[in-house]
Structures are given as structure tokens and as C-alpha cells.
């Protein structure tokens, strides 16, 4: 039996990372279809919630199928974070997660996300205040440290645990590390193997398939894996990783028909949730991955990227389904 906060799993847990403009209800739904064990909201500004920002409040939407579900909030001051956590609690998620890891400039430059990692006392103060303010478990997602000279995650982990967080997810990069550089899991392992630590430690960074998941699980002993960018247009990644962890065998990629079916589910739910124009724009980041490995797909991808309506996208997908492909099918690549 595995456990994160007060949530129990009957197998090794695989988590969908909270990602802005990605991990919305439609995408979380298709990831859950393929076995994501724990999903989160897009990250939500504490200031946005307490100002009753429509966009921030809408990010609290979820349905029962998505449980267990966590709401992730970010901010740079104690009182707004406490107020936001209490507001988020009214949506009845399963946990509240604090984002101390986002490297995006507009967030970090204001001392939120990973920008707060150069002020460990403030990190601890925010976490402690949020833990005391809500009845739900509180977890944290963070990075290895602020920069190369401040790889403080071992100290940070201990201090956050001491004020009552229920689990810690660590992304294996610094605030200053580009995504093109490989994640460094050695410090994640140092936290997990620290005899002072007793809360679950979740590893994040460069989990892209079954073999990488098996490697990080076995080498560093983490209590679960969080998967982020590799899930773009690739929600079946959870099924593939689960199968590999349980059998040591790699599943073939999904068939063309399954790819189209899942893409259509995500698009239809996106249109219903956020409106056609925004849905069409935001799903574009997924098209290349949904049909990765398909020969001669580029002309269709260009048309999908230029499509303006859901009907137009649907027509293109129907063409893809009926096209005489010159080369191996996706299930054989």
C-alpha cells in the first residue's frame, strides 16, 4: 500500500503535474482515463483567488471522476496564501498544494514560485500558516534550490516537514536550470534517504516513459513519480508507464483510432468548459504529440494549428482517420 498525505493507493502512484494552460479539467479527464493516480489544478494565484478573479476561481472546477484531486496555489506572502488556501478548501479538493517551484519569470520575479527559494524562512512561514489554516492535508512542490550556489533542498525539506506538510514533490532542477538541461535526481535521493525525513517524497523531472520511470523509482527510492511535459498530447503515457513498472515490457503506442478518439474527447470537453476560441488555441500545443510518429502528418498538423473552429478540427481529424498512410501505422512505430 502506498500513501500520499491521507490518500491511499494500491499501486505505485503516478501523478499528473499541475501545469498552467495544460492541466485543466478536460486534460485531467483524459489522463485519468489512462490511469493518472493523482491530478492537480493549474496553479492558482493567491491574489487572484482573494480578489475573486473569474479566471482564478474557474481553475477550482473539477468533478468526482478526477479524484483524488489537489488544488495548487502560489503567492509570496503569508496572509494572502492563508486566505487563498481557505478559499480553495471550499471547493472540497482532497489536498492543498503550495507551489514553491514555478520558474516562469512573471511569477518568480515577484518572489513567488521558485522565486521564494532565496528566502527559506518565508517558505517555512507560508507553509506553516497554511497548514494551520485548513483542515485538508497540505503538500508542497518545489525545486532543488534557488541557483547553483544555493542547492538547499535537504534543509528546505526538513524545515517544511517540521511545520506539518504531508508530502513533498521535488523537481530535479534549480530555479535557474533550463529544461534543456537534464534533471539532477541526486539531491532528490538525498532528501528521500535522509533519516530525518518520514513524509512521502515524490520525484519529478525527465520521466518520459516506462524505462525512465523504472530507473528513477529504483535508483532514488521515491514514493511516487510526477509527470509533466511528457504528457502533452500523450495522456496514455500513464498506461504505458504502469504496464512497464508491473511487467518490464513496453506497450506499443496507441492506434490511430484511439489517438483520434482521445483527442476528440479532450477537444469536446475543452469547448464545453472554456469556450470554442480558447479551446482551439490551447489544444494546439498537443497536436504534434497526439500524432507523433505518424508518417506524412505535417500537412495535417499545419491545418490543425490554423483551424479556427471545432467543426474544422473535427473535419481534419476525420480526414486523418481515413487517409491512406504511406508508411507504418502509429501502432507499429
N, C-alpha and C positions, 0 to 999 in steps of 0.2 A: 504494500500500500504506500502510495506517495501522497504528500500533503504540501500545499502552499497556503499559508495563512490557515484558515479553518476549512479549506476546500480539499476534499479527498479525491484521489484518482486511483483507479485500479490498474493503471499502467504508467510508464514514464511519461511525464507531461510535456507536451509541445504547445508553446504559446505563440499567438499572433501578436507581434509588436504593435503598440499604438503609433500610428503614422498619420500625420496631417494630410488631408485630402486623399487618403488611401483607405484607412481602416474605419470606414463609415459603415452603417448598418447593412447596405447591400453587399459590400465586400466581406464583411464579417460573416454574413449568412452563407456565402458560398464556401468560405474557409471552414465553417462549422460542418457543412455537408461532407467535407473530406477529412474531418476528424480533429480540427483545432480544439485543444482542450480548454484553453482559457483565452478570451479575447478582451480587448480594451477599446474604449472610446478613442477617437482622435484626441490629441492633447488639448486641454481647455484652459484658457487664460482665467486666472482667479479674478482679475479686474473685470473681464468680460462677464463672468457669472454674476458678480455682485452689482454690476451696472444693468443687469437684465438684458444684456446683448442678445438679440434674437439668434445670431449665429452660434454663440456660445451655448445658449440654452438648448438649441436644437441638437447639439452634439451629445446631450444626455439621452437621446432617444435610443431605446433598444427593446427587443422583445424576448419572450421567455425562451425561445429557441437558442438564443445567444448565450444563455447562462452556462457556466459561471462567467460573469461579466464584471470588468473593473472600469471605473471612471478615473482617468488620469488628469490631474490638474498641475499647473505650473504658475509660479509667481516669485517675487523677490522680497516679500515682506510677510511678517507673521500674521497680522490681523486680517489682511485680505485672503490669505491662504486658509485661515481658520473659517472665515465666512464662506469661502468657496466650497470647502470640504463639507460644511454643514448643508449648504445648498445642494451639492451633489448627492448627499446622503438621502435627500428627499425623493430622489429618483429610484431608490431601492436597488442599487447595484450590490454585488457581492463583496466588493472591496473598493477602497480609495487608494490610488497610486499617485505618488508625488514624482514629477519629472524634474530630476536634477541632472539631466543628461543631454537635452537638445542642444546641438551645436549651431543652429541657424543664427546668423548674425543678428537679426532683428530681435531675437529672444535673448541670446547670450550677452549682447551688448548692454542690455538693461539689467544685467545681474540675475537673470532667471535661467532656467535650464542649466546647461553646463557652465554658464557664466557665474553661477553662485559657488562653483567649486574652489574658488580662491578665497572663500570666506566660510571655512568649515564650521565655526561657531554658529553662523546664521543658518546653515543647512540643518544643524542639530536642533536649533531653536524652533525652526519651522516644523520639522518632523515631530518634535516633542509636543508642540502645541496642537498640531493636527491630530495626533494620536489621542490626546486628552479630550479633544473637542467632539469626536464622533464615536459611535458605538461599533462601527464596522472595523474590520482589520485594515490597517494602513501599511502599504508596501512602498518601496522606493525603487526607481530606476535611475541609474547614474553611470558614470564612466570611470576610467582608471585614475583620472586626476585632471587638473586644470591645464598643465602643459608638461613638457619633458622634465622640467626641474621640480615638478610637484606631482609625483605619482603617489597620491596619498590614500588610495582606496582601502588599504588594510586598516589604517586608522579610522577613516570615514565609516567603514563597515562596522567596526566595533562600537563607535560612538552612536551610530544610528540604531544599532541593536539595543544598546543600553537605554535608549529613551523609548523603546517599545515597538519599533516597526516589526511586522510579522514576517517579512521576506524581503530579499534584496536581489534585484536584477542588475547585472553589471555588463555594460557594453565594453568590449575589449579595445577601445580606442580612447585617446585623450580628447579634450575639447579641441585641440589644435590639429588632431590627426585627420588627414583626408581619407575619404572612403576608398580611394585607390590604393592606399597602403593596407597591408593585411592586419587584421585584428591581432592583438597580443593577449593570449589567454593565460600567460604565466602568472600574472597578478590575480586573475580570476581564481586560478588554482590556489594561490597563496591565501586568498580570503577563505575559500572553501576548506582548506586544510589547516586553518588557524584554530587551534584547540579552544580558543575563547568563543568561537562562533557556534551557535546552535540553531539559528534560523535557516530556512532554505535559501540557497544561493542559486540563482538562475543565470546561465551564461547566454550571452548574445554577441553576435558578430561573426560573419562568414559561414553561417550554417546554410548551406545551399543545396544539399542532397543527403541521401542516406549515409554514404561513407563519411562525409564531414561531420554529420551529427553523431555517428558512432565514435569517431575519433575524439571529439570534444567531450562527449559523455564519459568515455572510458579513461581518457588521459587526465582529465581535471576533476572528475567526480562530482560535477554539479548536479543539483537536484531537479533540473529541468532545463529545457532549451527554449529561448525566444527567437523567433524568426521574423525578419523584417523585409528588406528589399527583395529578397529572393522569391517572395510570394506574389510580387506584381504579376498579374495575368497568369498566375501559376498556383491557384488555390489547392490543386491536387498534390502539391508538394507535401502536405501533411500526411496524406495517404501513403505516398512513396517512402517518406522517412519512417513512418510507423512500421510499414512492411519490412523495411531493411533492418530496423532495430530488432524486430521479432524473428526474422528468418535469415538475415545475412544476404538476402537476394534483392536485386534491384528490379522494380517493376518497369515494364515498358511505358513509354509516355502514353497519355490518353489518346483515344482515337479522334479523328477529325470531328466525328459526330458529337462526341462528348465535349470537346472543346467549344464547339458552336453552341451546344445546349447550355453550358455553364455561362458562356459569355452573354447569351441572351437573357438568362436569369438575372445576372448582375445588372445588365442594362435596364431591363424592365423594372427591377426594384429601385434602381437609381433614379429613373424618370419619375416613379411614383413618390420617392422620398424627397428629391431635391429639385424636381422640375427638369424639363427636357434639355434646355440650353446648357445648364450647368452639368447635367449628367453626361451629355455628349462630349463636353470639353474634358471632364475629369477622367472618363474611361479611356481616353486616348493613350494615357501612359501605359495601359495594359495590353494594347493590341499586339505589339511586337512579341510579347511573351506568350500570349494566348496561342499564337500560331508559330512559335519558334520551331525551327527545323523543317518547316514546310517548303518544298522547292517552289520557286517562282511565285512566292507570295507577295513580293514587294509591290506590284501594281495594286493589289487589293489593300495592302496596308496604307498606301498613299491615299486611296479613296476613302478608307475608314477614317483617316486623320483629317480629311477635308469635309467629311459628312456633316450636315447641319441639323438633321432630324433623325429621330429614332426609326422612322419608316425607311429612310435612306440607308441607315446602318443595317436594318433587317434585310433589306433587299440585297445588299452587298454580301451579307453572311449567307443568304440563300444561294447566291452565285458561287460563293466559296464551296458550299456543300455539294453543288452539282458540277463543279469544274473537273475536267479530265486532267488530273495532276500528272505532270511529266517527271516522274521520279518516285522514290519510295514514299509510302504514306507516313504520316507522323508517327504511327504506332510502330514503325519499323526503323525509325531513325535513332 
